[in-house]
Amino acid sequence: MSNVLPFGPEDQLTAAVVPVVNDLYDLTPDELLLSQEHYESEVRSYPRRLPLAIKKAQGLLVEDTRGQIFLDCLAGAGTLALGYNHPEINEAIVDALNSGLPYQTLDMTTPAKDKFIREVMSFLPQEFAQNARIQFCGPSGADAVEAAIKLAKQTTGRNTMVAFHGAYHGQTNGTMAMMGNLNTKARRTGLMSDVHFFPFPYSLRCPFGQGGEEGAAQAIRYIERVLNDDESGIQKPAAIILEPIQGEGGVIPAPAEFLRELRRITTEHGILLIFDEIQCGIGKTGDNFAFEESGIMPDILCLSKAVGGGLPMSILLFHKDVDSWRPGEHTGTFRGNQLAMATGAKALEIIRRDNLVDNAAKAGAYLREKLEVVAAETGCIAEVRGRGLMLGLEIVKKDGSLNKLGEPMADPQRTLQIQRECLKRGLIIEKGGRQGSVLRFLPPLIINFEQIDFAVDAVRAAILATEAN
Ligand SMILES: Cc1ncc(COP(=O)(O)O)c(C=O)c1O
């Protein structure tokens, strides 16, 4: 098996658990970064905040072309549940290739595909799986959401979609229409019509000025009132779509009671309920799926990112009664990526075998506890929130200043500086949320306590380094 590992035993990446940082990393662009800047379109995004040219990676560690090592708590934006180059995932790829399996088969079946489907079904709650149908989309998360939109509209014969403030479902025409963030939408005209936005239960910046359980109850009341109002101006929706934990919107979990109430209301009105677990699914939150905490089931579930074990994969799961497709109504050439079937099946098998969802719950609780200490020490973190290993820190002005709605004033400049100072100390974390003021953790499920200690020390030091601001 060692010949499938990308690094020899003498390699520091295979031996290291955390980066060793003696001096702050030098982030001036090297030749590769300059070349990227020259050739690649202005549309590039991550390299602006994370200016790294990656040479190799293993587990949570990434080595750049200058030999600097980083602990990666972004991990391909949540795709790498088992970290980089897990030996058994690498082996699954090699085995698939050696077995003569084609790279892709459109939507024709293979033993690898059948195994993947069975693994996915057994990863789902039994109550959902027993009546579920799977649809392969391809290969991006946005395509799964696009398929969900079409499915919901054709099943109900309605055109309206409801999404939430802070939502992120991708960047295609339909998914972008359901996006909260206005910056990326600013120059888009003619996005999918008939989308309406409802308030998400975001305690810190509650539209009802309440927060907590009361704020979530008010959001439900608002939704129910609108749906029952014959003067609301909103046609009855085909579906309500949401992320049980908003990711890009700032790591905001929907309380279980909110989801239960949403299920009650959608059932009463014959509206489909779509959960987008593209980011929060596959164990990150300490449950197989984030919605499981609520005990309710969606009509349609969108999955991508980690479900492919690190390779591109995008699927929909829905109740068989919703399966209103006619043959070929949502196709796509790359729906049959066989290597992703092999890696996806292997990843789910390993997650179950090694109790990695439990690890996410335990490691997440440890990470959260330590981040709360940092919040108390530093005074610039309004909230540590999220579930399991999907955690966010909302950075606000330390002087306690409030905006005109009486909410803590966001501090986007400092958030950006903290992210950069973390990078100089060997830690890769993401940033997002309202005004870009939320630092985000989305590490692989295999993160260990030593790595968490390293990450928290880096965050603390980065915050102190930006103290003057
Ligand atoms: C919740 C959610 N839905 C959909 C998407 C879109 O996935 P993709 O970028 O693969 O199109 C993302 C990506 O970040 C996401 O976080």
The ligand as an SDF file (V2000), in Angstrom:
LIG
                    3D

 16 16  0  0  0  0  0  0  0  0999 V2000
  -24.9380   24.9260    1.5020 C   0  0  0  0  0  0  0  0  0  0  0  0
  -24.3430   24.9320    0.1340 C   0  0  0  0  0  0  0  0  0  0  0  0
  -25.1100   24.6590   -0.9240 N   0  0  0  0  0  0  0  0  0  0  0  0
  -24.6280   24.6440   -2.1760 C   0  0  0  0  0  0  0  0  0  0  0  0
  -23.3080   24.9190   -2.4200 C   0  0  0  0  0  0  0  0  0  0  0  0
  -22.8000   24.9270   -3.8400 C   0  0  0  0  0  0  0  0  0  0  0  0
  -21.9290   23.8860   -4.0740 O   0  0  0  0  0  0  0  0  0  0  0  0
  -20.8990   24.0130   -5.3170 P   0  0  0  0  0  0  0  0  0  0  0  0
  -19.9160   25.0810   -4.9430 O   0  0  0  0  0  0  0  0  0  0  0  0
  -20.2680   22.6600   -5.4200 O   0  0  0  0  0  0  0  0  0  0  0  0
  -21.7040   24.3600   -6.5030 O   0  0  0  0  0  0  0  0  0  0  0  0
  -22.4640   25.2120   -1.3490 C   0  0  0  0  0  0  0  0  0  0  0  0
  -21.0440   25.5400   -1.5720 C   0  0  0  0  0  0  0  0  0  0  0  0
  -20.3570   26.0680   -0.7380 O   0  0  0  0  0  0  0  0  0  0  0  0
  -22.9890   25.2380   -0.0390 C   0  0  0  0  0  0  0  0  0  0  0  0
  -22.2300   25.5300    1.0130 O   0  0  0  0  0  0  0  0  0  0  0  0
  1  2  1  0
  2  3  1  0
  2 15  2  0
  3  4  2  0
  4  5  1  0
  5  6  1  0
  5 12  2  0
  6  7  1  0
  7  8  1  0
  8  9  2  0
  8 10  1  0
  8 11  1  0
 12 13  1  0
 12 15  1  0
 13 14  2  0
 15 16  1  0
M  END
$$$$
